[in-house]
Amino acid sequence: MSIEKLFYGKTKDGKNVDKYIIKNKNGISAEILTYGATLDKLFVPDKNGKAEDILIGFDNIEDHETLTANQGVTVGRYANRIAKGKFIIDNVEYEVTHNENQTCLHGGDEFSHAVWEAKQLSENSIEFSYFSADGTCGFPGNLDVKVLYTLDDENNLRIDYEAVSDKKTVMNFTNHAYFNLGGYDSGDICDHVLKIDADNFTPIDSDSIPTGEIRCVEGTPFDFREPKAIGKEIRSDYEQLVGPKGYDHNFCINSPSLDKPCATVTDPKSGRTMEVYTDLPGVQLYCGNFLDNVKGKGSSVMNQYSGFCLETQFWPDSPNQKNFTNCVFDKDEVFTTTTIFRFV
């Protein structure tokens, strides 16, 4: 195992951004930026042993800042959406950043645009840390966050999150990597074969906010309990797929576990297979539905369905949905969660 640190660039406000590269003995390497604690590149060998970068995204800090649709970033304080940018804790209403019409998306993008502190903890792990002051983007509490990236020789890329606040608050963190197992410049991901261990999903309204219903996937395009191509029904006229132009939905994981994958994806052409593990109750499938002619790595262009995201999470809008999983943490209560991307 080895780790290399390189200078990546400067943000528009003059902050230095570094890149850390972790490599294992099997030809897998992960490149993580201090900007957004971003998983920037991930090289994985195909069935013939050829390693290619399987993340769509950008080559420089300027594009990360100006063209981003959250490619690879760490998002919080509350990943995904909060309806009308409001929630109540102990009879106090908090209004947070509205950055998607009236919706708060990904906590107002604070974490994804911040430059994090970084330190190497071992020969194969890097810890990123960030402090968010009370009231930032409207959220209560001074918040300390740590994100630990670890790559091992069993081909596990593990992301551990830890956060604690000095006030009762909501927390939900995830990574927003867009994967294309054929390589970042290999076209769309519609022929990738996906399995999700979820009997239910949470339907959304016209603002992409969960309606509160927990709907069975049986008989719908959301049934991935048996492997099928992502693109098989992505363009169907099923009402939940029309507005968002495809999948942008939370799946209710049957048995969240770090011992059993909640999702498995295979690219038949390259032979690459990725498993996803989480201890959280949900995973958001998003397929880059609104990417349109975005300049990406090399000479590539990111368009609709160029990549897929599997964002482990508490369910969207949980602060406002009484029948959803609890995402409120007390003062000094430590939030922890782990996501593992395993290549088999």
Buried (B, 14 or more C-beta within 10 A) or exposed (E): BEBEEEEBBBBEEEEEBBBBBBBBEBEBBBBBBBBBBBBBBBBBBBEEEEBBBBBBBBBEBEBBBEBBBBBBBBBBBBBBBBBBBBBEBEEEEBEBBBBBEEBBBBBBBBBBBBBBEBEEEEEBBBBBBBEBEEEBBBBBBBBBBBBBBBBBEEBBBBBBBBBBBEBBBBBBBBBBBBBBBBBBBBBBBBBBBBBBBBBBBBBBEEEBBBEBEBBEBEEBBBBBBEEBBBBBBBBEEEEBBEBBBBBBBBBBBBEBEEEEBBBBBBBBBBEBBBBBBBBBBBBBBBBBBBBEEBEBBEEBBBBBBBBBBBBBBBBBBBBBBEEBBEBBBEEEEEBEBBBBBBBE
